[in-house]
Amino acid sequence: MNTDKIYAEQLANEYTPKDTSKVIALRKLDKKAKLPATVFTYTFGIIAALVAGVGMCLSMKIIGSGTTAMFVLGVIVGIIGLLGMGVNYPIYKKLLARSKQKYAFEIMELAKEISEK
């Protein structure tokens, strides 16, 4: 097998102009379908982690007055933050499935056009 010839063909393929407007459109549609779920998940996850951190700080008497009521409040706030982190992934999966369903027809039609060439 002539590896030089294979390498030359691969290199030539990189530099040849390609009509990939449909492929680019397909990638954009895919990103458009996934972006809202991803943005929500990161935002919600960060907020839930911060809430859990505030709860830990309250319960360890780092912030607040250090009374028993603040300790209990810190435990409750920490649990709320942990629950938020726990439900983040299932919410992401549902949002992603809904978004994929919304764009499924367009993506499938474009992918079918590309694969038939």
N, CA, C and O atoms as a MOPAC input file, in Angstrom:
PM7 MOZYME 1SCF
protein

 N      0.84000 1    -1.17700 1     0.00000 1
 C      0.00000 1     0.00000 1     0.00000 1
 C      0.88900 1     1.24500 1     0.00000 1
 O      1.86100 1     1.32800 1     0.75000 1
 N      0.55000 1     2.18200 1    -0.82800 1
 C      1.35100 1     3.37700 1    -0.98000 1
 C      0.82800 1     4.45100 1    -0.02400 1
 O     -0.16900 1     5.11500 1    -0.30700 1
 N      1.50700 1     4.61000 1     1.09800 1
 C      1.05600 1     5.56700 1     2.10100 1
 C      1.24200 1     7.01100 1     1.65800 1
 O      0.49300 1     7.89500 1     2.07200 1
 N      2.24300 1     7.24700 1     0.81500 1
 C      2.45200 1     8.60900 1     0.30800 1
 C      1.26800 1     9.06900 1    -0.53200 1
 O      0.84500 1    10.22200 1    -0.44800 1
 N      0.74200 1     8.16700 1    -1.33300 1
 C     -0.40400 1     8.49600 1    -2.18300 1
 C     -1.64500 1     8.78100 1    -1.32200 1
 O     -2.38800 1     9.72300 1    -1.59400 1
 N     -1.86100 1     7.96800 1    -0.29200 1
 C     -2.99800 1     8.16900 1     0.60600 1
 C     -2.88300 1     9.50200 1     1.32600 1
 O     -3.85800 1    10.24300 1     1.45000 1
 N     -1.67500 1     9.79800 1     1.79900 1
 C     -1.44100 1    11.07000 1     2.48900 1
 C     -1.68700 1    12.24600 1     1.55300 1
 O     -2.29700 1    13.24100 1     1.94500 1
 N     -1.21500 1    12.13100 1     0.32800 1
 C     -1.39100 1    13.21600 1    -0.64600 1
 C     -2.87200 1    13.43600 1    -0.95300 1
 O     -3.31500 1    14.57600 1    -1.08800 1
 N     -3.63400 1    12.35200 1    -1.06300 1
 C     -5.07000 1    12.48600 1    -1.32300 1
 C     -5.78900 1    13.13800 1    -0.14900 1
 O     -6.66200 1    13.98300 1    -0.34600 1
 N     -5.43200 1    12.75400 1     1.06000 1
 C     -6.04100 1    13.35900 1     2.24900 1
 C     -5.72900 1    14.84600 1     2.32200 1
 O     -6.60000 1    15.65800 1     2.63300 1
 N     -4.50400 1    15.19000 1     2.03800 1
 C     -4.09500 1    16.59000 1     2.07100 1
 C     -4.80900 1    17.38500 1     0.98300 1
 O     -5.23900 1    18.51400 1     1.21800 1
 N     -4.93300 1    16.80500 1    -0.19300 1
 C     -5.64500 1    17.48200 1    -1.27700 1
 C     -7.11700 1    17.67000 1    -0.92700 1
 O     -7.70200 1    18.70100 1    -1.26200 1
 N     -7.71900 1    16.70000 1    -0.26600 1
 C     -9.12300 1    16.81700 1     0.14400 1
 C     -9.34300 1    17.93600 1     1.14500 1
 O    -10.40700 1    18.55400 1     1.17200 1
 N     -8.34400 1    18.19500 1     1.96300 1
 C     -8.45700 1    19.28700 1     2.93700 1
 C     -8.51700 1    20.64400 1     2.26200 1
 O     -9.19300 1    21.55100 1     2.74900 1
 N     -7.82300 1    20.79200 1     1.15400 1
 C     -7.70500 1    22.09300 1     0.51400 1
 C     -8.68100 1    22.30900 1    -0.63700 1
 O     -8.76300 1    23.41700 1    -1.16700 1
 N     -9.40600 1    21.29900 1    -1.02900 1
 C    -10.36500 1    21.48900 1    -2.11200 1
 C    -11.61300 1    22.18100 1    -1.57800 1
 O    -12.06100 1    21.89300 1    -0.46900 1
 N    -12.16800 1    23.08500 1    -2.36200 1
 C    -13.39400 1    23.74900 1    -1.90700 1
 C    -14.53900 1    22.74500 1    -1.86000 1
 O    -14.69800 1    21.91000 1    -2.75000 1
 N    -15.31900 1    22.84800 1    -0.81300 1
 C    -16.40500 1    21.89700 1    -0.60800 1
 C    -17.72600 1    22.64100 1    -0.56400 1
 O    -17.80900 1    23.77100 1    -0.08200 1
 N    -18.73800 1    21.99500 1    -1.06800 1
 C    -20.08900 1    22.53400 1    -0.97300 1
 C    -20.74300 1    21.89100 1     0.24500 1
 O    -21.49400 1    20.92400 1     0.12000 1
 N    -20.45500 1    22.43300 1     1.41200 1
 C    -20.95600 1    21.83900 1     2.64800 1
 C    -21.97600 1    22.73400 1     3.32900 1
 O    -22.12800 1    22.70700 1     4.55100 1
 N    -22.66600 1    23.51900 1     2.53500 1
 C    -23.63100 1    24.41800 1     3.15500 1
 C    -24.73000 1    23.64100 1     3.87700 1
 O    -25.22600 1    24.08700 1     4.91200 1
 N    -25.10900 1    22.49300 1     3.34300 1
 C    -26.13600 1    21.68100 1     4.00000 1
 C    -25.60400 1    21.05400 1     5.28700 1
 O    -26.32600 1    20.93500 1     6.27700 1
 N    -24.34000 1    20.65800 1     5.25900 1
 C    -23.74100 1    20.09200 1     6.46300 1
 C    -23.63700 1    21.16700 1     7.54600 1
 O    -23.91900 1    20.91300 1     8.71800 1
 N    -23.23500 1    22.35400 1     7.14200 1
 C    -23.14200 1    23.46000 1     8.10000 1
 C    -24.52400 1    23.79000 1     8.65400 1
 O    -24.66900 1    24.03800 1     9.85100 1
 N    -25.53200 1    23.79600 1     7.79600 1
 C    -26.89900 1    24.04800 1     8.24700 1
 C    -27.36500 1    22.96800 1     9.21500 1
 O    -28.06700 1    23.25600 1    10.18400 1
 N    -26.97400 1    21.72700 1     8.94900 1
 C    -27.33200 1    20.62300 1     9.83700 1
 C    -26.67400 1    20.78400 1    11.20400 1
 O    -27.30800 1    20.55400 1    12.23400 1
 N    -25.41700 1    21.17500 1    11.21000 1
 C    -24.71900 1    21.41100 1    12.48400 1
 C    -25.35500 1    22.55600 1    13.25300 1
 O    -25.50400 1    22.48200 1    14.47200 1
 N    -25.73100 1    23.61700 1    12.54300 1
 C    -26.37500 1    24.75200 1    13.20300 1
 C    -27.71300 1    24.35200 1    13.79900 1
 O    -28.05000 1    24.76700 1    14.90800 1
 N    -28.47400 1    23.55300 1    13.07400 1
 C    -29.74800 1    23.08000 1    13.61100 1
 C    -29.54100 1    22.21300 1    14.83900 1
 O    -30.30300 1    22.29900 1    15.80200 1
 N    -28.51000 1    21.37500 1    14.80800 1
 C    -28.21500 1    20.52700 1    15.95800 1
 C    -27.85100 1    21.36900 1    17.17400 1
 O    -28.32700 1    21.11000 1    18.27900 1
 N    -27.00900 1    22.37400 1    16.97000 1
 C    -26.64700 1    23.27100 1    18.07000 1
 C    -27.85800 1    24.03500 1    18.57600 1
 O    -28.03300 1    24.22600 1    19.77900 1
 N    -28.69700 1    24.47400 1    17.63000 1
 C    -29.89700 1    25.22200 1    17.98900 1
 C    -30.84400 1    24.36000 1    18.82600 1
 O    -31.53400 1    24.87200 1    19.70700 1
 N    -30.87700 1    23.07500 1    18.55700 1
 C    -31.73300 1    22.16600 1    19.30900 1
 C    -31.18800 1    21.90800 1    20.71400 1
 O    -31.95900 1    21.76000 1    21.66200 1
 N    -29.87500 1    21.85600 1    20.84800 1
 C    -29.26800 1    21.50300 1    22.13100 1
 C    -28.95500 1    22.69400 1    23.02700 1
 O    -28.82300 1    22.52700 1    24.24000 1
 N    -28.83500 1    23.87500 1    22.46700 1
 C    -28.38700 1    25.03800 1    23.24000 1
 C    -29.30600 1    25.42100 1    24.39900 1
 O    -28.80000 1    25.63500 1    25.50100 1
 N    -30.61900 1    25.52100 1    24.22000 1
 C    -31.45000 1    25.94200 1    25.35400 1
 C    -31.34900 1    25.00900 1    26.55600 1
 O    -31.29500 1    25.47400 1    27.69400 1
 N    -31.32200 1    23.70500 1    26.32000 1
 C    -31.20800 1    22.75200 1    27.42200 1
 C    -29.86200 1    22.88900 1    28.11700 1
 O    -29.78500 1    22.81200 1    29.34300 1
 N    -28.81100 1    23.09000 1    27.34900 1
 C    -27.47200 1    23.21500 1    27.92600 1
 C    -27.34600 1    24.48300 1    28.76200 1
 O    -26.80300 1    24.45200 1    29.86700 1
 N    -27.84200 1    25.58500 1    28.24100 1
 C    -27.76500 1    26.85600 1    28.97400 1
 C    -28.55400 1    26.76400 1    30.27300 1
 O    -28.07600 1    27.18700 1    31.32600 1
 N    -29.76100 1    26.21200 1    30.19800 1
 C    -30.56200 1    26.07900 1    31.41300 1
 C    -29.86200 1    25.19700 1    32.43100 1
 O    -29.83000 1    25.52300 1    33.61800 1
 N    -29.29800 1    24.07700 1    31.97500 1
 C    -28.66500 1    23.13900 1    32.89400 1
 C    -27.47300 1    23.75300 1    33.60900 1
 O    -27.32400 1    23.59800 1    34.82200 1
 N    -26.62500 1    24.44600 1    32.86500 1
 C    -25.48100 1    25.08300 1    33.51300 1
 C    -25.93000 1    26.16400 1    34.48800 1
 O    -25.40800 1    26.25000 1    35.60000 1
 N    -26.87600 1    26.97400 1    34.09100 1
 C    -27.35300 1    28.05000 1    34.95200 1
 C    -27.98900 1    27.49400 1    36.22000 1
 O    -27.65400 1    27.91600 1    37.32600 1
 N    -28.90700 1    26.54800 1    36.05300 1
 C    -29.58900 1    25.96300 1    37.19800 1
 C    -28.60800 1    25.22600 1    38.10000 1
 O    -28.72700 1    25.29700 1    39.32400 1
 N    -27.64500 1    24.52200 1    37.52100 1
 C    -26.65300 1    23.79400 1    38.31400 1
 C    -25.77000 1    24.72400 1    39.13500 1
 O    -25.46900 1    24.44600 1    40.29500 1
 N    -25.36100 1    25.82400 1    38.52700 1
 C    -24.53300 1    26.79300 1    39.25900 1
 C    -25.31500 1    27.41400 1    40.39700 1
 O    -24.79900 1    27.54900 1    41.50700 1
 N    -26.55100 1    27.78900 1    40.13300 1
 C    -27.38400 1    28.39100 1    41.18100 1
 C    -27.62700 1    27.39100 1    42.30600 1
 O    -27.54300 1    27.75300 1    43.48000 1
 N    -27.92800 1    26.13200 1    41.96400 1
 C    -28.16000 1    25.11800 1    42.99000 1
 C    -26.90100 1    24.87600 1    43.82500 1
 O    -26.98900 1    24.69100 1    45.03900 1
 N    -25.73900 1    24.87500 1    43.18400 1
 C    -24.48700 1    24.68900 1    43.92500 1
 C    -24.22800 1    25.86100 1    44.86700 1
 O    -23.76800 1    25.67100 1    45.99300 1
 N    -24.52500 1    27.06700 1    44.40200 1
 C    -24.34800 1    28.23500 1    45.27000 1
 C    -25.31100 1    28.20500 1    46.45200 1
 O    -24.93700 1    28.57100 1    47.56600 1
 N    -26.54400 1    27.77300 1    46.21700 1
 C    -27.51600 1    27.65900 1    47.31500 1
 C    -27.03400 1    26.61900 1    48.31800 1
 O    -27.11700 1    26.84500 1    49.52500 1
 N    -26.53300 1    25.48800 1    47.84200 1
 C    -25.99900 1    24.46800 1    48.74900 1
 C    -24.80300 1    25.01000 1    49.53700 1
 O    -24.65000 1    24.71300 1    50.72200 1
 N    -23.97000 1    25.79500 1    48.88300 1
 C    -22.81400 1    26.38700 1    49.57200 1
 C    -23.22500 1    27.37400 1    50.64200 1
 O    -22.63100 1    27.41200 1    51.72000 1
 N    -24.24400 1    28.17700 1    50.35000 1
 C    -24.74800 1    29.11600 1    51.36400 1
 C    -25.30800 1    28.33600 1    52.54500 1
 O    -25.09800 1    28.71100 1    53.69900 1
 N    -26.01400 1    27.26100 1    52.25900 1
 C    -26.54600 1    26.42900 1    53.34700 1
 C    -25.43900 1    25.83700 1    54.19700 1
 O    -25.55600 1    25.79600 1    55.42200 1
 N    -24.37000 1    25.37900 1    53.56900 1
 C    -23.24600 1    24.82700 1    54.33700 1
 C    -22.58100 1    25.91600 1    55.17500 1
 O    -22.20300 1    25.68300 1    56.32300 1
 N    -22.44400 1    27.09300 1    54.59700 1
 C    -21.82500 1    28.19000 1    55.34800 1
 C    -22.68500 1    28.58300 1    56.55400 1
 O    -22.16200 1    28.86000 1    57.63300 1
 N    -23.98200 1    28.60300 1    56.36500 1
 C    -24.87400 1    28.91800 1    57.49100 1
 C    -24.79600 1    27.84400 1    58.57300 1
 O    -24.75000 1    28.16300 1    59.76200 1
 N    -24.78100 1    26.59300 1    58.17400 1
 C    -24.76900 1    25.51500 1    59.16500 1
 C    -23.42300 1    25.38500 1    59.86900 1
 O    -23.36700 1    24.88200 1    60.99100 1
 N    -22.34500 1    25.82200 1    59.24000 1
 C    -21.02700 1    25.75600 1    59.87900 1
 C    -20.66400 1    27.05900 1    60.58400 1
 O    -19.53600 1    27.23300 1    61.04500 1
 N    -21.61100 1    27.95200 1    60.66000 1
 C    -21.47200 1    29.22300 1    61.37900 1
 C    -20.39700 1    30.13600 1    60.78600 1
 O    -19.77900 1    30.93000 1    61.49500 1
 N    -20.18800 1    30.01000 1    59.47900 1
 C    -19.24400 1    30.89700 1    58.81000 1
 C    -19.92500 1    32.22900 1    58.52700 1
 O    -19.33000 1    33.29200 1    58.70500 1
 N    -21.18400 1    32.16200 1    58.08200 1
 C    -21.98600 1    33.37300 1    57.92200 1
 C    -23.20300 1    33.24200 1    58.82700 1
 O    -23.58700 1    32.13600 1    59.20800 1
 N    -23.79000 1    34.34400 1    59.16000 1
 C    -24.94500 1    34.32600 1    60.04300 1
 C    -24.52600 1    34.53700 1    61.48900 1
 O    -23.35200 1    34.74200 1    61.79700 1
 N    -25.51900 1    34.48000 1    62.36200 1
 C    -25.25600 1    34.78200 1    63.77400 1
 C    -24.73600 1    33.59500 1    64.56000 1
 O    -24.25100 1    33.77900 1    65.67600 1
 N    -24.81600 1    32.39000 1    64.02900 1
 C    -24.28500 1    31.22200 1    64.71700 1
 C    -25.25300 1    30.60400 1    65.70000 1
 O    -24.85600 1    29.75400 1    66.49700 1
 N    -26.49800 1    31.00000 1    65.66800 1
 C    -27.49400 1    30.42900 1    66.57900 1
 C    -27.99800 1    29.10000 1    66.02700 1
 O    -27.69400 1    28.71700 1    64.89700 1
 N    -28.76700 1    28.41700 1    66.84800 1
 C    -29.34300 1    27.14200 1    66.44900 1
 C    -30.32100 1    27.32000 1    65.29300 1
 O    -30.40400 1    26.47100 1    64.40600 1
 N    -31.05400 1    28.42100 1    65.30800 1
 C    -32.00700 1    28.69200 1    64.23000 1
 C    -31.27600 1    28.86100 1    62.89800 1
 O    -31.74600 1    28.38900 1    61.86300 1
 N    -30.13600 1    29.52900 1    62.92900 1
 C    -29.35300 1    29.69300 1    61.69900 1
 C    -28.77900 1    28.36100 1    61.23500 1
 O    -28.67100 1    28.11600 1    60.03300 1
 N    -28.40800 1    27.49100 1    62.18900 1
 C    -27.91500 1    26.16400 1    61.83200 1
 C    -28.99800 1    25.37000 1    61.11700 1
 O    -28.75200 1    24.76000 1    60.07600 1
 N    -30.20400 1    25.38400 1    61.68800 1
 C    -31.32100 1    24.66500 1    61.08100 1
 C    -31.64600 1    25.25000 1    59.71000 1
 O    -31.88900 1    24.50700 1    58.75900 1
 N    -31.65300 1    26.57200 1    59.60500 1
 C    -31.89700 1    27.22700 1    58.32900 1
 C    -30.82800 1    26.82700 1    57.30500 1
 O    -31.13400 1    26.60000 1    56.13500 1
 N    -29.58600 1    26.74500 1    57.75300 1
 C    -28.49500 1    26.34300 1    56.86600 1
 C    -28.65700 1    24.92400 1    56.35600 1
 O    -28.38800 1    24.64400 1    55.18800 1
 N    -29.09800 1    24.02500 1    57.22900 1
 C    -29.32200 1    22.64100 1    56.80900 1
 C    -30.45200 1    22.59000 1    55.77800 1
 O    -30.34900 1    21.89500 1    54.76800 1
 N    -31.52300 1    23.32800 1    56.04400 1
 C    -32.65500 1    23.34100 1    55.11100 1
 C    -32.24200 1    23.92900 1    53.76600 1
 O    -32.56300 1    23.36900 1    52.71700 1
 N    -31.53500 1    25.04800 1    53.79200 1
 C    -31.08700 1    25.67600 1    52.54200 1
 C    -30.11400 1    24.75500 1    51.80800 1
 O    -30.17200 1    24.65400 1    50.58200 1
 N    -29.23000 1    24.09000 1    52.52800 1
 C    -28.29100 1    23.15200 1    51.90400 1
 C    -29.00700 1    21.99000 1    51.23600 1
 O    -28.64100 1    21.57800 1    50.13500 1
 N    -30.03300 1    21.46200 1    51.90300 1
 C    -30.79700 1    20.35700 1    51.31700 1
 C    -31.52700 1    20.81400 1    50.05900 1
 O    -31.59800 1    20.07600 1    49.07700 1
 N    -32.06600 1    22.02100 1    50.08700 1
 C    -32.72800 1    22.55700 1    48.88800 1
 C    -31.72600 1    22.65100 1    47.73000 1
 O    -32.05500 1    22.29800 1    46.59800 1
 N    -30.51200 1    23.12200 1    48.00700 1
 C    -29.47900 1    23.20000 1    46.97900 1
 C    -29.08000 1    21.83100 1    46.45100 1
 O    -28.87800 1    21.66000 1    45.24900 1
 N    -28.96700 1    20.85800 1    47.34400 1
 C    -28.62200 1    19.49800 1    46.91700 1
 C    -29.74100 1    18.88100 1    46.08900 1
 O    -29.47700 1    18.17700 1    45.11400 1
 N    -30.98900 1    19.14100 1    46.46900 1
 C    -32.11000 1    18.65300 1    45.66700 1
 C    -32.10300 1    19.29200 1    44.28100 1
 O    -32.39100 1    18.62600 1    43.28700 1
 N    -31.77600 1    20.57400 1    44.21500 1
 C    -31.67800 1    21.24800 1    42.92800 1
 C    -30.62000 1    20.61800 1    42.04300 1
 O    -30.82700 1    20.43800 1    40.84300 1
 N    -29.48400 1    20.28500 1    42.64200 1
 C    -28.43600 1    19.61800 1    41.86200 1
 C    -28.87100 1    18.22200 1    41.44800 1
 O    -28.49500 1    17.74700 1    40.37600 1
 N    -29.65600 1    17.56300 1    42.28300 1
 C    -30.10700 1    16.21100 1    41.97600 1
 C    -31.10200 1    16.14700 1    40.83400 1
 O    -31.08500 1    15.19900 1    40.04900 1
 N    -31.96500 1    17.14200 1    40.73200 1
 C    -32.97900 1    17.12000 1    39.67400 1
 C    -32.49200 1    17.79500 1    38.39400 1
 O    -33.20900 1    17.80700 1    37.39300 1
 N    -31.30800 1    18.34500 1    38.41300 1
 C    -30.80000 1    19.07000 1    37.25800 1
 C    -30.68200 1    18.17800 1    36.02200 1
 O    -31.10300 1    18.57700 1    34.93600 1
 N    -30.12400 1    16.99600 1    36.16600 1
 C    -29.93200 1    16.12100 1    35.00900 1
 C    -31.25500 1    15.61500 1    34.42800 1
 O    -31.41900 1    15.64200 1    33.20900 1
 N    -32.20200 1    15.15600 1    35.24600 1
 C    -33.49200 1    14.76300 1    34.65900 1
 C    -34.20000 1    15.91700 1    33.94600 1
 O    -34.83400 1    15.70600 1    32.91200 1
 N    -34.10000 1    17.11800 1    34.48200 1
 C    -34.69400 1    18.27800 1    33.80500 1
 C    -33.98800 1    18.50800 1    32.47500 1
 O    -34.63700 1    18.80100 1    31.47100 1
 N    -32.67000 1    18.37800 1    32.46100 1
 C    -31.90800 1    18.53600 1    31.22500 1
 C    -32.36200 1    17.53200 1    30.16900 1
 O    -32.56800 1    17.89200 1    29.01000 1
 N    -32.51600 1    16.28200 1    30.57200 1
 C    -32.92700 1    15.25600 1    29.61300 1
 C    -34.30600 1    15.55700 1    29.03300 1
 O    -34.53300 1    15.36000 1    27.84000 1
 N    -35.23000 1    16.03400 1    29.87100 1
 C    -36.57300 1    16.35400 1    29.37500 1
 C    -36.53800 1    17.55600 1    28.43300 1
 O    -37.18400 1    17.54500 1    27.38500 1
 N    -35.78900 1    18.58900 1    28.80300 1
 C    -35.68000 1    19.76200 1    27.93300 1
 C    -35.03000 1    19.40800 1    26.60800 1
 O    -35.45900 1    19.88200 1    25.55600 1
 N    -33.99700 1    18.57800 1    26.65200 1
 C    -33.30600 1    18.17200 1    25.43500 1
 C    -34.21800 1    17.33800 1    24.54400 1
 O    -34.22500 1    17.51600 1    23.32600 1
 N    -34.98400 1    16.43400 1    25.13700 1
 C    -35.90200 1    15.61200 1    24.34000 1
 C    -36.97700 1    16.47500 1    23.68900 1
 O    -37.32900 1    16.25900 1    22.53000 1
 N    -37.49600 1    17.44400 1    24.42300 1
 C    -38.50700 1    18.34000 1    23.86700 1
 C    -37.93200 1    19.17700 1    22.72700 1
 O    -38.58100 1    19.36900 1    21.69900 1
 N    -36.72700 1    19.66600 1    22.91400 1
 C    -36.08900 1    20.48800 1    21.90000 1
 C    -35.74100 1    19.65700 1    20.66400 1
 O    -35.89800 1    20.12800 1    19.53800 1
 N    -35.26900 1    18.42500 1    20.86800 1
 C    -34.96100 1    17.55200 1    19.73700 1
 C    -36.22900 1    17.21700 1    18.96400 1
 O    -36.21500 1    17.15100 1    17.73500 1
 N    -37.31800 1    17.00700 1    19.68300 1
 C    -38.58200 1    16.71000 1    19.03000 1
 C    -39.04500 1    17.89300 1    18.18900 1
 O    -39.62500 1    17.71500 1    17.11800 1
 N    -38.78700 1    19.09200 1    18.67700 1
 C    -39.18400 1    20.30800 1    17.96700 1
 C    -38.45500 1    20.44200 1    16.63100 1
 O    -39.05600 1    20.85000 1    15.63700 1
 N    -37.17200 1    20.10400 1    16.59800 1
 C    -36.35800 1    20.26200 1    15.39900 1
 C    -36.13700 1    18.95700 1    14.63800 1
 O    -35.39300 1    18.94300 1    13.65700 1
 N    -36.75500 1    17.87500 1    15.06100 1
 C    -36.48800 1    16.56700 1    14.47100 1
 C    -36.81700 1    16.51900 1    12.98600 1
 O    -36.04000 1    15.97800 1    12.19900 1
 N    -37.94600 1    17.07100 1    12.59600 1
 C    -38.35200 1    16.99000 1    11.19700 1
 C    -37.34900 1    17.70200 1    10.30000 1
 O    -36.93300 1    17.15600 1     9.27900 1
 N    -36.95800 1    18.92100 1    10.67600 1
 C    -36.01200 1    19.68800 1     9.86300 1
 C    -34.66200 1    18.97700 1     9.76400 1
 O    -34.06400 1    18.90700 1     8.69000 1
 N    -34.19700 1    18.45900 1    10.88000 1
 C    -32.89800 1    17.78700 1    10.90300 1
 C    -32.93800 1    16.51100 1    10.07300 1
 O    -31.99900 1    16.22300 1     9.33200 1
 N    -34.01700 1    15.74700 1    10.19200 1
 C    -34.12700 1    14.50200 1     9.43000 1
 C    -34.21200 1    14.76700 1     7.93000 1
 O    -33.61000 1    14.04200 1     7.13800 1
 N    -34.94900 1    15.78900 1     7.53700 1
 C    -35.05000 1    16.11400 1     6.10800 1
 C    -33.69300 1    16.54000 1     5.54700 1
 O    -33.29600 1    16.10800 1     4.46500 1
 N    -32.99300 1    17.38500 1     6.29000 1
 C    -31.68500 1    17.84700 1     5.83100 1
 C    -30.68100 1    16.70400 1     5.79000 1
 O    -29.88600 1    16.60600 1     4.85600 1
 N    -30.71600 1    15.84100 1     6.79900 1
 C    -29.80600 1    14.69900 1     6.82200 1
 C    -30.11300 1    13.73400 1     5.68200 1
 O    -29.20200 1    13.13800 1     5.10800 1
 N    -31.37900 1    13.58300 1     5.35900 1
 C    -31.76300 1    12.71800 1     4.24400 1
 C    -31.24300 1    13.28900 1     2.92400 1
 O    -30.76000 1    12.54200 1     2.07300 1
 N    -31.34000 1    14.62100 1     2.74900 1
 C    -30.83100 1    15.25900 1     1.53900 1
 C    -29.32200 1    15.06200 1     1.39300 1
 O    -28.82300 1    14.79000 1     0.30100 1
 N    -28.61000 1    15.20100 1     2.50100 1
 C    -27.15100 1    15.05700 1     2.48600 1
 C    -26.76000 1    13.61200 1     2.17300 1
 O    -25.84100 1    13.37500 1     1.39000 1
 N    -27.44300 1    12.66200 1     2.77300 1
 C    -27.05600 1    11.26300 1     2.58800 1
 C    -27.42200 1    10.73300 1     1.20000 1
 O    -26.82900 1     9.75600 1     0.74400 1
 N    -28.38500 1    11.35800 1     0.52400 1
 C    -28.76400 1    10.90000 1    -0.80800 1
 C    -27.81500 1    11.35600 1    -1.89600 1
 O    -27.85900 1    10.83400 1    -3.00900 1
 N    -26.96400 1    12.31300 1    -1.60000 1
 C    -26.01000 1    12.79800 1    -2.61200 1
 C    -25.00300 1    11.75500 1    -2.96100 1
 O    -24.12900 1    11.99500 1    -3.79400 1

